[in-house]
Amino acid sequence: MTKVIQVINNQPIIVMTSCPNLELAKDIAKILVEKKLVACAQLTRNVESIYEWQGQIESSTEVVLSLKTFRLHWETIQTQIIKMHPYKIPEMIAVDMVNISEKYEAWMREVVNMTSDKEC
């Protein structure tokens, strides 16, 4: 792995997805933590989403799942979410952690598998 790719893959990120219910959000979170793909998963209940779907304005109450991980696992996490998610187009957004405490990042590196593993 070249140094540039290694630096990019080591970037801490937050992956966000919305789930139709708490049970699914917990299931996704538990699998990703158990597989050491994420350090922490936070679930925010009762988020009201308003969006256009198939030409209609829709509204639904969802659970937002925020996953603390590294860019290295972005593709694997997407694959796992798609496998489990009932939405035709599930939300999957990754945001770089621009500022993160040294201790929190060190803890993340301790609990997340920092080798490339494409299997889910």
C-alpha positions as CSV (number, residue, x, y, z in Angstrom):
1,M,0.0,0.0,0.0
2,T,1.5,3.4,-1.0
3,K,1.9,6.0,1.7
4,V,-0.8,8.3,0.3
5,I,-3.4,5.5,0.2
6,Q,-2.4,4.5,3.7
7,V,-2.8,8.1,5.0
8,I,-6.2,8.3,3.3
9,N,-7.4,4.9,4.7
10,N,-6.3,5.9,8.2
11,Q,-8.6,9.0,8.2
12,P,-11.2,8.7,10.9
13,I,-14.7,9.2,9.6
14,I,-18.3,9.1,10.8
15,V,-20.7,7.1,8.6
16,M,-24.3,8.0,8.9
17,T,-27.4,6.0,7.8
18,S,-31.0,6.2,8.7
19,C,-33.1,3.2,9.6
20,P,-36.8,2.6,9.7
21,N,-36.7,1.3,13.2
22,L,-34.6,0.8,16.4
23,E,-34.3,-2.9,16.0
24,L,-32.6,-2.7,12.6
25,A,-30.3,0.1,13.7
26,K,-29.2,-2.0,16.7
27,D,-28.7,-5.1,14.5
28,I,-26.5,-3.1,12.1
29,A,-24.6,-1.5,14.9
30,K,-23.9,-4.8,16.7
31,I,-22.6,-6.6,13.6
32,L,-20.3,-3.7,12.7
33,V,-18.9,-3.4,16.2
34,E,-18.5,-7.2,16.6
35,K,-16.6,-7.3,13.2
36,K,-14.4,-4.5,14.5
37,L,-15.3,-2.3,11.6
38,V,-16.5,0.5,13.8
39,A,-15.4,1.7,17.2
40,C,-18.7,3.1,18.3
41,A,-22.3,3.3,17.0
42,Q,-24.7,5.9,18.2
43,L,-28.4,5.7,17.6
44,T,-30.6,8.8,17.6
45,R,-34.3,7.9,17.8
46,N,-37.3,9.8,16.5
47,V,-35.7,11.7,13.7
48,E,-38.3,13.2,11.3
49,S,-37.2,12.9,7.7
50,I,-38.9,14.8,4.9
51,Y,-37.9,13.9,1.4
52,E,-39.1,13.4,-2.2
53,W,-39.6,9.8,-3.3
54,Q,-41.1,8.8,-6.6
55,G,-42.6,12.3,-7.2
56,Q,-44.2,12.6,-3.8
57,I,-43.2,14.5,-0.7
58,E,-42.9,11.9,2.1
59,S,-42.3,12.1,5.8
60,S,-41.2,9.3,8.1
61,T,-39.8,8.8,11.6
62,E,-36.4,7.1,11.5
63,V,-33.4,6.2,13.7
64,V,-30.1,7.8,12.6
65,L,-27.1,5.5,13.1
66,S,-23.7,7.3,13.4
67,L,-20.7,5.0,13.1
68,K,-17.2,6.0,14.2
69,T,-14.6,4.3,12.0
70,F,-11.9,4.8,9.4
71,R,-12.0,5.3,5.7
72,L,-10.4,1.9,5.3
73,H,-13.7,0.3,6.1
74,W,-16.1,2.6,4.0
75,E,-16.8,0.0,1.3
76,T,-17.2,-2.9,3.6
77,I,-19.6,-0.9,5.8
78,Q,-21.6,0.1,2.8
79,T,-21.9,-3.5,1.7
80,Q,-23.1,-4.6,5.1
81,I,-25.7,-1.9,5.3
82,I,-27.0,-2.7,1.9
83,K,-27.3,-6.4,2.8
84,M,-29.4,-5.6,5.9
85,H,-31.3,-2.5,4.9
86,P,-34.9,-2.6,3.5
87,Y,-34.7,0.7,1.7
88,K,-34.1,0.6,-2.0
89,I,-31.6,3.5,-1.7
90,P,-30.4,3.6,2.0
91,E,-28.7,6.8,3.1
92,M,-24.9,6.3,3.5
93,I,-22.8,9.4,4.1
94,A,-19.3,9.6,5.3
95,V,-17.9,12.7,6.9
96,D,-14.2,13.2,7.8
97,M,-13.4,13.8,11.4
98,V,-11.4,17.0,10.9
99,N,-10.8,17.5,14.6
100,I,-10.7,14.6,17.1
101,S,-9.1,14.2,20.5
102,E,-5.9,12.2,20.5
103,K,-7.2,9.9,23.2
104,Y,-10.4,9.2,21.4
105,E,-8.6,8.5,18.1
106,A,-6.1,6.2,19.9
107,W,-9.0,4.3,21.5
108,M,-10.6,3.9,18.1
109,R,-7.4,2.5,16.6
110,E,-7.3,0.0,19.5
111,V,-10.7,-1.4,18.9
112,V,-11.1,-1.2,15.1
113,N,-9.4,-3.7,12.9
114,M,-6.9,-1.5,10.9
115,T,-6.2,-4.1,8.2
116,S,-8.1,-4.2,5.0
117,D,-10.9,-6.8,5.1
118,K,-13.4,-6.8,2.3
119,E,-15.5,-9.6,3.7
120,C,-18.8,-9.0,5.5
